[in-house]
């Protein structure tokens, strides 16, 4: 959102409403204060998750763990040891063509599933960033309004002090 916008346009953007056409900035500020802008992105996204998306999230979670890496390496080493040392007639002799085929199949299936999970996470991050931006923008507008009110209070207080000084000078 570009820098120079009216408070009315900012309020429309934050509140996601077309009906904000109030001329008084004070009313808009109160409208912003009354309405909640922040949203729980996780609750909103978890309602619409499909089974395939749940599976892709779980696969990405498991495949991205040290437990998976260590167990996968253990299985590879075990496969090589069994086919090289223990079996008289190995079912997958060196250069382990069957093992390479299995690894290629796992990688071919695992990569797109993990990418699906990353795409979902990226969408959640985009929504979260948009939500954070709106909350920050609302806070900025409210703080700016408070700052203006504080400036006005200070100037009124200075004016009152000047008047009091004038009254005291006239008295004495």
Secondary structure, DSSP 8 states (H G I E B T S, - for coil): --S---HHHHHHHHHT-S----S-HHHHHHHHHHS-----HHHHHHHT--HHHHHHHHHHHHHTSHHHHHHHHHHHHHHHHIIIII-SS-SS-TTTHHHHHHHHHHHHHHHHHHHHHHHHHHHHHHHHHHHHHHHHHHHHHHHHHHHHHHHHHHHHHHHHHHHHHHHHHHH-
